[in-house]
């Protein structure tokens, strides 16, 4: 999957797809309900393509982690992001065995499973 047009917007829940870009804002469409919003240049935006997960070696891009999780789940749904931290980290360990448990926050793992669910 091409994550270059998928973004996370600070202060907004869910993921968005960039549909247009203007001088002072981008237009983003929610993956959840399809509503479009302007995202001004002063708002913090993270492209999923630029995010990576800490491992004991080199960091792994989020796209590869999502692909591994997809393979582990055989294309189906995964854990609910509201599950216990232990269950979420155990499932992350199946998809990314070399993850660095000490440098990855539980909130980041919850976000990972939430994003997987939306994509």
Biopython code that builds the backbone (N, CA, C, O; Angstrom):
import numpy as np
from Bio.PDB.StructureBuilder import StructureBuilder

atoms = [
    (1, "UNK", "N", (0.833, -1.182, 0.000)),
    (1, "UNK", "CA", (0.000, 0.000, 0.000)),
    (1, "UNK", "C", (0.876, 1.241, 0.000)),
    (1, "UNK", "O", (1.900, 1.288, 0.681)),
    (2, "UNK", "N", (0.475, 2.234, -0.756)),
    (2, "UNK", "CA", (1.186, 3.501, -0.837)),
    (2, "UNK", "C", (0.740, 4.401, 0.309)),
    (2, "UNK", "O", (-0.403, 4.857, 0.340)),
    (3, "UNK", "N", (1.643, 4.652, 1.243)),
    (3, "UNK", "CA", (1.313, 5.471, 2.410)),
    (3, "UNK", "C", (1.704, 6.929, 2.230)),
    (3, "UNK", "O", (1.552, 7.716, 3.165)),
    (4, "UNK", "N", (2.203, 7.317, 1.059)),
    (4, "UNK", "CA", (2.694, 8.681, 0.861)),
    (4, "UNK", "C", (1.581, 9.728, 0.955)),
    (4, "UNK", "O", (1.857, 10.871, 1.320)),
    (5, "UNK", "N", (0.359, 9.380, 0.644)),
    (5, "UNK", "CA", (-0.761, 10.333, 0.693)),
    (5, "UNK", "C", (-1.619, 10.168, 1.941)),
    (5, "UNK", "O", (-2.635, 10.849, 2.083)),
    (6, "UNK", "N", (-1.225, 9.275, 2.849)),
    (6, "UNK", "CA", (-1.976, 9.047, 4.084)),
    (6, "UNK", "C", (-1.285, 9.812, 5.210)),
    (6, "UNK", "O", (-0.080, 9.673, 5.419)),
    (7, "UNK", "N", (-2.068, 10.628, 5.938)),
    (7, "UNK", "CA", (-1.489, 11.459, 6.990)),
    (7, "UNK", "C", (-2.258, 11.318, 8.299)),
    (7, "UNK", "O", (-3.416, 10.901, 8.335)),
    (8, "UNK", "N", (-1.566, 11.681, 9.359)),
    (8, "UNK", "CA", (-2.166, 11.801, 10.681)),
    (8, "UNK", "C", (-2.097, 13.286, 11.034)),
    (8, "UNK", "O", (-1.045, 13.911, 10.899)),
    (9, "UNK", "N", (-3.213, 13.847, 11.485)),
    (9, "UNK", "CA", (-3.287, 15.273, 11.796)),
    (9, "UNK", "C", (-3.392, 15.443, 13.308)),
    (9, "UNK", "O", (-4.254, 14.842, 13.949)),
    (10, "UNK", "N", (-2.515, 16.260, 13.868)),
    (10, "UNK", "CA", (-2.528, 16.512, 15.309)),
    (10, "UNK", "C", (-3.881, 17.090, 15.719)),
    (10, "UNK", "O", (-4.388, 18.020, 15.091)),
    (11, "UNK", "N", (-4.454, 16.527, 16.780)),
    (11, "UNK", "CA", (-5.731, 17.017, 17.289)),
    (11, "UNK", "C", (-6.952, 16.395, 16.634)),
    (11, "UNK", "O", (-8.080, 16.680, 17.037)),
    (12, "UNK", "N", (-6.747, 15.555, 15.640)),
    (12, "UNK", "CA", (-7.856, 14.890, 14.942)),
    (12, "UNK", "C", (-7.685, 13.383, 15.082)),
    (12, "UNK", "O", (-6.572, 12.862, 15.011)),
    (13, "UNK", "N", (-8.798, 12.694, 15.280)),
    (13, "UNK", "CA", (-8.730, 11.236, 15.358)),
    (13, "UNK", "C", (-8.787, 10.644, 13.961)),
    (13, "UNK", "O", (-9.405, 11.205, 13.056)),
    (14, "UNK", "N", (-8.141, 9.519, 13.802)),
    (14, "UNK", "CA", (-8.187, 8.813, 12.537)),
    (14, "UNK", "C", (-7.119, 9.267, 11.559)),
    (14, "UNK", "O", (-6.301, 10.140, 11.848)),
    (15, "UNK", "N", (-7.156, 8.650, 10.409)),
    (15, "UNK", "CA", (-6.215, 8.943, 9.335)),
    (15, "UNK", "C", (-6.924, 9.684, 8.216)),
    (15, "UNK", "O", (-8.145, 9.610, 8.072)),
    (16, "UNK", "N", (-6.135, 10.400, 7.428)),
    (16, "UNK", "CA", (-6.679, 11.199, 6.335)),
    (16, "UNK", "C", (-5.879, 10.950, 5.069)),
    (16, "UNK", "O", (-4.693, 10.623, 5.118)),
    (17, "UNK", "N", (-6.547, 11.112, 3.934)),
    (17, "UNK", "CA", (-5.904, 11.012, 2.616)),
    (17, "UNK", "C", (-5.812, 12.432, 2.060)),
    (17, "UNK", "O", (-6.800, 13.166, 2.056)),
    (18, "UNK", "N", (-4.635, 12.814, 1.596)),
    (18, "UNK", "CA", (-4.461, 14.133, 0.990)),
    (18, "UNK", "C", (-5.106, 14.103, -0.393)),
    (18, "UNK", "O", (-4.758, 13.272, -1.231)),
    (19, "UNK", "N", (-6.058, 15.025, -0.624)),
    (19, "UNK", "CA", (-6.742, 15.052, -1.919)),
    (19, "UNK", "C", (-6.375, 16.276, -2.744)),
    (19, "UNK", "O", (-6.481, 16.243, -3.970)),
    (20, "UNK", "N", (-5.946, 17.358, -2.096)),
    (20, "UNK", "CA", (-5.545, 18.570, -2.823)),
    (20, "UNK", "C", (-4.605, 19.383, -1.944)),
    (20, "UNK", "O", (-4.598, 19.254, -0.720)),
    (21, "UNK", "N", (-3.810, 20.224, -2.604)),
    (21, "UNK", "CA", (-2.884, 21.053, -1.857)),
    (21, "UNK", "C", (-2.978, 22.477, -2.372)),
    (21, "UNK", "O", (-2.878, 22.733, -3.572)),
    (22, "UNK", "N", (-3.173, 23.405, -1.430)),
    (22, "UNK", "CA", (-3.241, 24.816, -1.776)),
    (22, "UNK", "C", (-2.039, 25.550, -1.236)),
    (22, "UNK", "O", (-1.072, 24.934, -0.788)),
    (23, "UNK", "N", (-2.099, 26.889, -1.278)),
    (23, "UNK", "CA", (-0.978, 27.696, -0.787)),
    (23, "UNK", "C", (-0.867, 27.654, 0.724)),
    (23, "UNK", "O", (0.234, 27.544, 1.263)),
    (24, "UNK", "N", (-2.001, 27.742, 1.416)),
    (24, "UNK", "CA", (-1.961, 27.838, 2.870)),
    (24, "UNK", "C", (-2.567, 26.643, 3.592)),
    (24, "UNK", "O", (-2.581, 26.612, 4.823)),
    (25, "UNK", "N", (-3.059, 25.679, 2.864)),
    (25, "UNK", "CA", (-3.669, 24.510, 3.504)),
    (25, "UNK", "C", (-3.710, 23.352, 2.517)),
    (25, "UNK", "O", (-3.642, 23.534, 1.302)),
    (26, "UNK", "N", (-3.821, 22.162, 3.081)),
    (26, "UNK", "CA", (-4.092, 20.994, 2.244)),
    (26, "UNK", "C", (-5.514, 20.537, 2.554)),
    (26, "UNK", "O", (-6.021, 20.765, 3.652)),
    (27, "UNK", "N", (-6.134, 19.909, 1.607)),
    (27, "UNK", "CA", (-7.466, 19.352, 1.811)),
    (27, "UNK", "C", (-7.281, 17.866, 2.056)),
    (27, "UNK", "O", (-6.695, 17.155, 1.240)),
    (28, "UNK", "N", (-7.791, 17.406, 3.196)),
    (28, "UNK", "CA", (-7.635, 16.006, 3.581)),
    (28, "UNK", "C", (-9.005, 15.377, 3.765)),
    (28, "UNK", "O", (-9.934, 16.007, 4.270)),
    (29, "UNK", "N", (-9.113, 14.126, 3.347)),
    (29, "UNK", "CA", (-10.367, 13.379, 3.442)),
    (29, "UNK", "C", (-10.209, 12.266, 4.468)),
    (29, "UNK", "O", (-9.262, 11.482, 4.401)),
    (30, "UNK", "N", (-11.128, 12.200, 5.406)),
    (30, "UNK", "CA", (-11.082, 11.190, 6.457)),
    (30, "UNK", "C", (-11.279, 9.799, 5.870)),
    (30, "UNK", "O", (-12.147, 9.597, 5.022)),
    (31, "UNK", "N", (-10.477, 8.846, 6.319)),
    (31, "UNK", "CA", (-10.650, 7.459, 5.877)),
    (31, "UNK", "C", (-11.838, 6.810, 6.580)),
    (31, "UNK", "O", (-12.349, 5.787, 6.126)),
    (32, "UNK", "N", (-12.278, 7.409, 7.692)),
    (32, "UNK", "CA", (-13.381, 6.839, 8.458)),
    (32, "UNK", "C", (-14.730, 7.199, 7.848)),
    (32, "UNK", "O", (-15.544, 6.318, 7.569)),
    (33, "UNK", "N", (-14.969, 8.510, 7.638)),
    (33, "UNK", "CA", (-16.296, 8.928, 7.180)),
    (33, "UNK", "C", (-16.296, 9.682, 5.853)),
    (33, "UNK", "O", (-17.362, 10.058, 5.366)),
    (34, "UNK", "N", (-15.135, 9.910, 5.262)),
    (34, "UNK", "CA", (-15.066, 10.561, 3.960)),
    (34, "UNK", "C", (-15.223, 12.071, 3.984)),
    (34, "UNK", "O", (-15.234, 12.697, 2.924)),
    (35, "UNK", "N", (-15.346, 12.676, 5.159)),
    (35, "UNK", "CA", (-15.490, 14.129, 5.247)),
    (35, "UNK", "C", (-14.146, 14.790, 4.942)),
    (35, "UNK", "O", (-13.083, 14.288, 5.307)),
    (36, "UNK", "N", (-14.233, 15.929, 4.262)),
    (36, "UNK", "CA", (-13.028, 16.662, 3.907)),
    (36, "UNK", "C", (-12.835, 17.851, 4.844)),
    (36, "UNK", "O", (-13.790, 18.532, 5.218)),
    (37, "UNK", "N", (-11.576, 18.084, 5.211)),
    (37, "UNK", "CA", (-11.249, 19.202, 6.090)),
    (37, "UNK", "C", (-10.026, 19.932, 5.543)),
    (37, "UNK", "O", (-9.169, 19.319, 4.905)),
    (38, "UNK", "N", (-9.942, 21.246, 5.792)),
    (38, "UNK", "CA", (-8.702, 21.953, 5.451)),
    (38, "UNK", "C", (-7.697, 21.766, 6.588)),
    (38, "UNK", "O", (-8.061, 21.851, 7.761)),
    (39, "UNK", "N", (-6.466, 21.517, 6.249)),
    (39, "UNK", "CA", (-5.407, 21.375, 7.243)),
    (39, "UNK", "C", (-4.397, 22.486, 6.961)),
    (39, "UNK", "O", (-3.661, 22.435, 5.976)),
    (40, "UNK", "N", (-4.372, 23.481, 7.831)),
    (40, "UNK", "CA", (-3.517, 24.647, 7.636)),
    (40, "UNK", "C", (-2.063, 24.321, 7.940)),
    (40, "UNK", "O", (-1.761, 23.342, 8.623)),
    (41, "UNK", "N", (-1.182, 25.141, 7.432)),
    (41, "UNK", "CA", (0.248, 24.898, 7.560)),
    (41, "UNK", "C", (0.742, 24.964, 9.004)),
    (41, "UNK", "O", (1.822, 24.456, 9.308)),
    (42, "UNK", "N", (-0.024, 25.576, 9.889)),
    (42, "UNK", "CA", (0.395, 25.678, 11.290)),
    (42, "UNK", "C", (0.103, 24.411, 12.087)),
    (42, "UNK", "O", (0.558, 24.284, 13.224)),
    (43, "UNK", "N", (-0.645, 23.477, 11.514)),
    (43, "UNK", "CA", (-1.019, 22.238, 12.199)),
    (43, "UNK", "C", (0.040, 21.168, 11.930)),
    (43, "UNK", "O", (0.528, 21.031, 10.808)),
    (44, "UNK", "N", (0.389, 20.414, 12.972)),
    (44, "UNK", "CA", (1.384, 19.336, 12.825)),
    (44, "UNK", "C", (0.764, 18.161, 12.069)),
    (44, "UNK", "O", (-0.278, 17.635, 12.459)),
    (45, "UNK", "N", (1.412, 17.769, 11.004)),
    (45, "UNK", "CA", (0.952, 16.672, 10.149)),
    (45, "UNK", "C", (2.088, 15.664, 10.016)),
    (45, "UNK", "O", (3.242, 16.043, 9.816)),
    (46, "UNK", "N", (1.758, 14.376, 10.128)),
    (46, "UNK", "CA", (2.752, 13.319, 9.944)),
    (46, "UNK", "C", (2.299, 12.403, 8.819)),
    (46, "UNK", "O", (1.185, 11.879, 8.839)),
    (47, "UNK", "N", (3.169, 12.216, 7.845)),
    (47, "UNK", "CA", (2.895, 11.278, 6.765)),
    (47, "UNK", "C", (3.256, 9.883, 7.258)),
    (47, "UNK", "O", (4.325, 9.693, 7.838)),
    (48, "UNK", "N", (2.390, 8.913, 7.038)),
    (48, "UNK", "CA", (2.667, 7.556, 7.499)),
    (48, "UNK", "C", (3.906, 6.976, 6.833)),
    (48, "UNK", "O", (4.556, 6.088, 7.386)),
    (49, "UNK", "N", (4.229, 7.470, 5.663)),
    (49, "UNK", "CA", (5.413, 6.997, 4.946)),
    (49, "UNK", "C", (6.698, 7.353, 5.693)),
    (49, "UNK", "O", (7.705, 6.657, 5.559)),
    (50, "UNK", "N", (6.671, 8.434, 6.480)),
    (50, "UNK", "CA", (7.869, 8.910, 7.174)),
    (50, "UNK", "C", (8.025, 8.324, 8.583)),
    (50, "UNK", "O", (9.051, 8.541, 9.226)),
    (51, "UNK", "N", (7.029, 7.590, 9.064)),
    (51, "UNK", "CA", (7.054, 7.053, 10.421)),
    (51, "UNK", "C", (7.739, 5.687, 10.405)),
    (51, "UNK", "O", (7.565, 4.900, 9.475)),
    (52, "UNK", "N", (8.519, 5.425, 11.451)),
    (52, "UNK", "CA", (9.160, 4.113, 11.583)),
    (52, "UNK", "C", (9.063, 3.646, 13.027)),
    (52, "UNK", "O", (8.781, 4.431, 13.932)),
    (53, "UNK", "N", (9.300, 2.353, 13.225)),
    (53, "UNK", "CA", (9.238, 1.752, 14.558)),
    (53, "UNK", "C", (10.660, 1.422, 15.012)),
    (53, "UNK", "O", (11.505, 1.007, 14.219)),
    (54, "UNK", "N", (10.899, 1.617, 16.309)),
    (54, "UNK", "CA", (12.203, 1.294, 16.882)),
    (54, "UNK", "C", (12.383, -0.220, 16.956)),
    (54, "UNK", "O", (11.468, -0.952, 17.333)),
    (55, "UNK", "N", (13.580, -0.671, 16.590)),
    (55, "UNK", "CA", (13.931, -2.082, 16.752)),
    (55, "UNK", "C", (15.297, -2.131, 17.434)),
    (55, "UNK", "O", (15.914, -1.097, 17.690)),
    (56, "UNK", "N", (15.750, -3.326, 17.719)),
    (56, "UNK", "CA", (17.072, -3.473, 18.335)),
    (56, "UNK", "C", (18.173, -3.189, 17.314)),
    (56, "UNK", "O", (19.322, -2.969, 17.698)),
    (57, "UNK", "N", (17.846, -3.189, 16.029)),
    (57, "UNK", "CA", (18.796, -2.844, 14.967)),
    (57, "UNK", "C", (18.365, -1.544, 14.318)),
    (57, "UNK", "O", (18.136, -0.544, 14.999)),
    (58, "UNK", "N", (18.254, -1.562, 12.987)),
    (58, "UNK", "CA", (17.794, -0.381, 12.257)),
    (58, "UNK", "C", (16.282, -0.240, 12.417)),
    (58, "UNK", "O", (15.560, -1.229, 12.540)),
    (59, "UNK", "N", (15.818, 1.014, 12.413)),
    (59, "UNK", "CA", (14.381, 1.261, 12.505)),
    (59, "UNK", "C", (13.681, 0.719, 11.255)),
    (59, "UNK", "O", (14.249, 0.720, 10.163)),
    (60, "UNK", "N", (12.440, 0.256, 11.433)),
    (60, "UNK", "CA", (11.681, -0.338, 10.338)),
    (60, "UNK", "C", (10.548, 0.611, 9.957)),
    (60, "UNK", "O", (9.799, 1.052, 10.828)),
    (61, "UNK", "N", (10.409, 0.935, 8.660)),
    (61, "UNK", "CA", (9.323, 1.818, 8.236)),
    (61, "UNK", "C", (7.951, 1.240, 8.601)),
    (61, "UNK", "O", (7.753, 0.026, 8.598)),
    (62, "UNK", "N", (7.017, 2.133, 8.915)),
    (62, "UNK", "CA", (5.678, 1.723, 9.322)),
    (62, "UNK", "C", (5.005, 0.856, 8.261)),
    (62, "UNK", "O", (4.279, -0.079, 8.597)),
    (63, "UNK", "N", (5.236, 1.153, 7.000)),
    (63, "UNK", "CA", (4.645, 0.359, 5.919)),
    (63, "UNK", "C", (5.011, -1.113, 6.008)),
    (63, "UNK", "O", (4.167, -1.984, 5.798)),
    (64, "UNK", "N", (6.266, -1.387, 6.319)),
    (64, "UNK", "CA", (6.712, -2.782, 6.445)),
    (64, "UNK", "C", (6.094, -3.441, 7.675)),
    (64, "UNK", "O", (5.752, -4.623, 7.642)),
    (65, "UNK", "N", (5.951, -2.681, 8.758)),
    (65, "UNK", "CA", (5.323, -3.219, 9.967)),
    (65, "UNK", "C", (3.865, -3.563, 9.678)),
    (65, "UNK", "O", (3.386, -4.621, 10.086)),
    (66, "UNK", "N", (3.157, -2.678, 8.978)),
    (66, "UNK", "CA", (1.759, -2.941, 8.632)),
    (66, "UNK", "C", (1.633, -4.152, 7.709)),
    (66, "UNK", "O", (0.705, -4.949, 7.854)),
    (67, "UNK", "N", (2.561, -4.294, 6.759)),
    (67, "UNK", "CA", (2.554, -5.460, 5.867)),
    (67, "UNK", "C", (2.782, -6.747, 6.651)),
    (67, "UNK", "O", (2.128, -7.758, 6.394)),
    (68, "UNK", "N", (3.707, -6.712, 7.603)),
    (68, "UNK", "CA", (3.982, -7.890, 8.434)),
    (68, "UNK", "C", (2.765, -8.251, 9.276)),
    (68, "UNK", "O", (2.419, -9.425, 9.410)),
    (69, "UNK", "N", (2.123, -7.240, 9.841)),
    (69, "UNK", "CA", (0.927, -7.474, 10.643)),
    (69, "UNK", "C", (-0.193, -8.046, 9.772)),
    (69, "UNK", "O", (-0.937, -8.924, 10.208)),
    (70, "UNK", "N", (-0.308, -7.549, 8.550)),
    (70, "UNK", "CA", (-1.294, -8.058, 7.602)),
    (70, "UNK", "C", (-1.023, -9.535, 7.299)),
    (70, "UNK", "O", (-1.953, -10.337, 7.221)),
    (71, "UNK", "N", (0.244, -9.885, 7.132)),
    (71, "UNK", "CA", (0.622, -11.280, 6.861)),
    (71, "UNK", "C", (0.335, -12.163, 8.073)),
    (71, "UNK", "O", (-0.165, -13.278, 7.923)),
    (72, "UNK", "N", (0.648, -11.673, 9.270)),
    (72, "UNK", "CA", (0.394, -12.441, 10.501)),
    (72, "UNK", "C", (-1.100, -12.692, 10.669)),
    (72, "UNK", "O", (-1.511, -13.777, 11.081)),
    (73, "UNK", "N", (-1.910, -11.685, 10.347)),
    (73, "UNK", "CA", (-3.370, -11.795, 10.497)),
    (73, "UNK", "C", (-4.033, -12.436, 9.274)),
    (73, "UNK", "O", (-5.254, -12.592, 9.236)),
    (74, "UNK", "N", (-3.223, -12.806, 8.276)),
    (74, "UNK", "CA", (-3.721, -13.419, 7.034)),
    (74, "UNK", "C", (-4.797, -12.551, 6.368)),
    (74, "UNK", "O", (-5.794, -13.057, 5.853)),
    (75, "UNK", "N", (-4.569, -11.242, 6.391)),
    (75, "UNK", "CA", (-5.467, -10.299, 5.731)),
    (75, "UNK", "C", (-6.693, -9.925, 6.530)),
    (75, "UNK", "O", (-7.501, -9.119, 6.068)),
    (76, "UNK", "N", (-6.857, -10.481, 7.707)),
    (76, "UNK", "CA", (-8.049, -10.199, 8.509)),
    (76, "UNK", "C", (-7.820, -9.100, 9.529)),
    (76, "UNK", "O", (-6.774, -8.452, 9.557)),
    (77, "UNK", "N", (-8.822, -8.913, 10.360)),
    (77, "UNK", "CA", (-8.738, -7.909, 11.420)),
    (77, "UNK", "C", (-7.751, -8.358, 12.490)),
    (77, "UNK", "O", (-7.478, -9.548, 12.649)),
    (78, "UNK", "N", (-7.232, -7.395, 13.206)),
    (78, "UNK", "CA", (-6.290, -7.699, 14.274)),
    (78, "UNK", "C", (-6.926, -7.350, 15.614)),
    (78, "UNK", "O", (-8.144, -7.205, 15.715)),
    (79, "UNK", "N", (-6.098, -7.219, 16.628)),
    (79, "UNK", "CA", (-6.585, -6.913, 17.973)),
    (79, "UNK", "C", (-7.235, -5.530, 18.036)),
    (79, "UNK", "O", (-6.897, -4.629, 17.268)),
    (80, "UNK", "N", (-8.163, -5.392, 18.959)),
    (80, "UNK", "CA", (-8.761, -4.095, 19.245)),
    (80, "UNK", "C", (-7.686, -3.236, 19.911)),
    (80, "UNK", "O", (-7.011, -3.707, 20.826)),
    (81, "UNK", "N", (-7.510, -1.976, 19.470)),
    (81, "UNK", "CA", (-6.491, -1.115, 20.082)),
    (81, "UNK", "C", (-6.695, -0.882, 21.578)),
    (81, "UNK", "O", (-5.789, -0.390, 22.251)),
    (82, "UNK", "N", (-7.860, -1.225, 22.104)),
    (82, "UNK", "CA", (-8.139, -1.034, 23.530)),
    (82, "UNK", "C", (-7.779, -2.259, 24.373)),
    (82, "UNK", "O", (-8.022, -2.274, 25.580)),
    (83, "UNK", "N", (-7.205, -3.276, 23.746)),
    (83, "UNK", "CA", (-6.761, -4.466, 24.477)),
    (83, "UNK", "C", (-5.654, -4.082, 25.453)),
    (83, "UNK", "O", (-5.157, -2.956, 25.430)),
    (84, "UNK", "N", (-5.277, -5.016, 26.299)),
    (84, "UNK", "CA", (-4.216, -4.759, 27.278)),
    (84, "UNK", "C", (-2.877, -4.562, 26.563)),
    (84, "UNK", "O", (-2.659, -5.069, 25.463)),
    (85, "UNK", "N", (-1.995, -3.816, 27.215)),
    (85, "UNK", "CA", (-0.673, -3.558, 26.638)),
    (85, "UNK", "C", (0.064, -4.849, 26.337)),
    (85, "UNK", "O", (0.709, -4.966, 25.295)),
    (86, "UNK", "N", (-0.023, -5.821, 27.235)),
    (86, "UNK", "CA", (0.688, -7.083, 27.047)),
    (86, "UNK", "C", (0.247, -7.798, 25.778)),
    (86, "UNK", "O", (1.081, -8.304, 25.027)),
    (87, "UNK", "N", (-1.068, -7.842, 25.534)),
    (87, "UNK", "CA", (-1.576, -8.503, 24.325)),
    (87, "UNK", "C", (-1.120, -7.767, 23.067)),
    (87, "UNK", "O", (-0.736, -8.392, 22.079)),
    (88, "UNK", "N", (-1.165, -6.429, 23.113)),
    (88, "UNK", "CA", (-0.762, -5.644, 21.942)),
    (88, "UNK", "C", (0.728, -5.828, 21.645)),
    (88, "UNK", "O", (1.113, -6.011, 20.490)),
    (89, "UNK", "N", (1.564, -5.781, 22.683)),
    (89, "UNK", "CA", (2.992, -5.963, 22.467)),
    (89, "UNK", "C", (3.304, -7.393, 22.016)),
    (89, "UNK", "O", (4.228, -7.601, 21.230)),
    (90, "UNK", "N", (2.551, -8.370, 22.502)),
    (90, "UNK", "CA", (2.763, -9.756, 22.074)),
    (90, "UNK", "C", (2.458, -9.902, 20.582)),
    (90, "UNK", "O", (3.203, -10.556, 19.852)),
    (91, "UNK", "N", (1.350, -9.285, 20.131)),
    (91, "UNK", "CA", (0.987, -9.340, 18.711)),
    (91, "UNK", "C", (2.002, -8.572, 17.873)),
    (91, "UNK", "O", (2.350, -9.002, 16.774)),
    (92, "UNK", "N", (2.481, -7.431, 18.387)),
    (92, "UNK", "CA", (3.520, -6.681, 17.681)),
    (92, "UNK", "C", (4.776, -7.549, 17.559)),
    (92, "UNK", "O", (5.463, -7.508, 16.538)),
    (93, "UNK", "N", (5.075, -8.330, 18.595)),
    (93, "UNK", "CA", (6.223, -9.230, 18.569)),
    (93, "UNK", "C", (6.111, -10.285, 17.493)),
    (93, "UNK", "O", (7.125, -10.729, 16.955)),
    (94, "UNK", "N", (4.885, -10.701, 17.164)),
    (94, "UNK", "CA", (4.698, -11.663, 16.077)),
    (94, "UNK", "C", (4.993, -11.017, 14.723)),
    (94, "UNK", "O", (5.584, -11.643, 13.842)),
    (95, "UNK", "N", (4.578, -9.761, 14.567)),
    (95, "UNK", "CA", (4.770, -9.059, 13.297)),
    (95, "UNK", "C", (6.168, -8.461, 13.171)),
    (95, "UNK", "O", (6.725, -8.394, 12.075)),
    (96, "UNK", "N", (6.732, -8.028, 14.300)),
    (96, "UNK", "CA", (8.036, -7.381, 14.310)),
    (96, "UNK", "C", (8.841, -7.908, 15.499)),
    (96, "UNK", "O", (8.944, -7.236, 16.526)),
    (97, "UNK", "N", (9.415, -9.115, 15.361)),
    (97, "UNK", "CA", (10.092, -9.763, 16.489)),
    (97, "UNK", "C", (11.234, -8.949, 17.098)),
    (97, "UNK", "O", (11.516, -9.072, 18.290)),
    (98, "UNK", "N", (11.886, -8.122, 16.290)),
    (98, "UNK", "CA", (13.035, -7.367, 16.795)),
    (98, "UNK", "C", (12.658, -5.987, 17.334)),
    (98, "UNK", "O", (13.531, -5.132, 17.484)),
    (99, "UNK", "N", (11.370, -5.750, 17.631)),
    (99, "UNK", "CA", (10.970, -4.430, 18.155)),
    (99, "UNK", "C", (11.650, -4.151, 19.498)),
    (99, "UNK", "O", (11.942, -5.068, 20.265)),
    (100, "UNK", "N", (11.890, -2.880, 19.759)),
    (100, "UNK", "CA", (12.572, -2.469, 20.995)),
    (100, "UNK", "C", (11.506, -2.056, 22.016)),
    (100, "UNK", "O", (11.000, -0.934, 21.982)),
    (101, "UNK", "N", (11.178, -2.970, 22.912)),
    (101, "UNK", "CA", (10.096, -2.781, 23.892)),
    (101, "UNK", "C", (10.341, -1.572, 24.788)),
    (101, "UNK", "O", (9.388, -0.938, 25.243)),
    (102, "UNK", "N", (11.588, -1.248, 25.044)),
    (102, "UNK", "CA", (11.899, -0.155, 25.950)),
    (102, "UNK", "C", (11.758, 1.219, 25.311)),
    (102, "UNK", "O", (11.574, 2.207, 26.021)),
    (103, "UNK", "N", (11.838, 1.304, 23.997)),
    (103, "UNK", "CA", (11.756, 2.604, 23.321)),
    (103, "UNK", "C", (10.409, 2.844, 22.653)),
    (103, "UNK", "O", (10.156, 3.951, 22.176)),
    (104, "UNK", "N", (9.540, 1.844, 22.606)),
    (104, "UNK", "CA", (8.222, 2.006, 21.998)),
    (104, "UNK", "C", (7.187, 2.162, 23.110)),
    (104, "UNK", "O", (7.068, 1.306, 23.986)),
    (105, "UNK", "N", (6.448, 3.257, 23.062)),
    (105, "UNK", "CA", (5.403, 3.510, 24.056)),
    (105, "UNK", "C", (4.150, 2.700, 23.744)),
    (105, "UNK", "O", (3.874, 2.381, 22.587)),
    (106, "UNK", "N", (3.400, 2.373, 24.784)),
    (106, "UNK", "CA", (2.142, 1.633, 24.602)),
    (106, "UNK", "C", (1.170, 2.430, 23.734)),
    (106, "UNK", "O", (0.431, 1.850, 22.939)),
    (107, "UNK", "N", (1.167, 3.752, 23.883)),
    (107, "UNK", "CA", (0.263, 4.589, 23.079)),
    (107, "UNK", "C", (0.595, 4.480, 21.588)),
    (107, "UNK", "O", (-0.302, 4.547, 20.748)),
    (108, "UNK", "N", (1.873, 4.313, 21.261)),
    (108, "UNK", "CA", (2.267, 4.148, 19.858)),
    (108, "UNK", "C", (1.777, 2.812, 19.306)),
    (108, "UNK", "O", (1.366, 2.729, 18.149)),
    (109, "UNK", "N", (1.820, 1.777, 20.125)),
    (109, "UNK", "CA", (1.340, 0.465, 19.687)),
    (109, "UNK", "C", (-0.177, 0.508, 19.496)),
    (109, "UNK", "O", (-0.701, -0.077, 18.548)),
    (110, "UNK", "N", (-0.878, 1.195, 20.389)),
    (110, "UNK", "CA", (-2.332, 1.358, 20.238)),
    (110, "UNK", "C", (-2.643, 2.085, 18.926)),
    (110, "UNK", "O", (-3.571, 1.720, 18.205)),
    (111, "UNK", "N", (-1.849, 3.120, 18.631)),
    (111, "UNK", "CA", (-2.025, 3.870, 17.390)),
    (111, "UNK", "C", (-1.792, 2.966, 16.182)),
    (111, "UNK", "O", (-2.537, 3.029, 15.204)),
    (112, "UNK", "N", (-0.760, 2.127, 16.251)),
    (112, "UNK", "CA", (-0.452, 1.193, 15.167)),
    (112, "UNK", "C", (-1.657, 0.297, 14.873)),
    (112, "UNK", "O", (-2.052, 0.144, 13.717)),
    (113, "UNK", "N", (-2.238, -0.293, 15.917)),
    (113, "UNK", "CA", (-3.372, -1.191, 15.709)),
    (113, "UNK", "C", (-4.622, -0.432, 15.256)),
    (113, "UNK", "O", (-5.430, -0.966, 14.496)),
    (114, "UNK", "N", (-4.781, 0.790, 15.710)),
    (114, "UNK", "CA", (-5.894, 1.619, 15.261)),
    (114, "UNK", "C", (-5.741, 1.947, 13.778)),
    (114, "UNK", "O", (-6.709, 1.872, 13.022)),
    (115, "UNK", "N", (-4.524, 2.312, 13.360)),
    (115, "UNK", "CA", (-4.270, 2.626, 11.958)),
    (115, "UNK", "C", (-4.428, 1.394, 11.093)),
    (115, "UNK", "O", (-4.972, 1.484, 9.992)),
    (116, "UNK", "N", (-3.970, 0.246, 11.560)),
    (116, "UNK", "CA", (-4.127, -1.000, 10.801)),
    (116, "UNK", "C", (-5.609, -1.261, 10.549)),
    (116, "UNK", "O", (-6.013, -1.647, 9.452)),
    (117, "UNK", "N", (-6.402, -1.042, 11.587)),
    (117, "UNK", "CA", (-7.852, -1.255, 11.494)),
    (117, "UNK", "C", (-8.465, -0.332, 10.425)),
    (117, "UNK", "O", (-9.339, -0.763, 9.673)),
    (118, "UNK", "N", (-8.022, 0.913, 10.353)),
    (118, "UNK", "CA", (-8.568, 1.878, 9.396)),
    (118, "UNK", "C", (-8.121, 1.618, 7.978)),
    (118, "UNK", "O", (-8.870, 1.860, 7.031)),
    (119, "UNK", "N", (-6.897, 1.124, 7.823)),
    (119, "UNK", "CA", (-6.371, 0.893, 6.474)),
    (119, "UNK", "C", (-6.905, -0.413, 5.919)),
    (119, "UNK", "O", (-6.577, -0.785, 4.792)),
]
sb = StructureBuilder()
sb.init_structure("model")
sb.init_model(0)
sb.init_chain("A")
sb.init_seg("    ")
for serial, (resi, resn, name, xyz) in enumerate(atoms, 1):
    if name == "N":
        sb.init_residue(resn, " ", resi, " ")
    sb.init_atom(name, np.array(xyz, "f"), 0.0, 1.0, " ", f" {name:<3s}", serial, name[0])
structure = sb.get_structure()
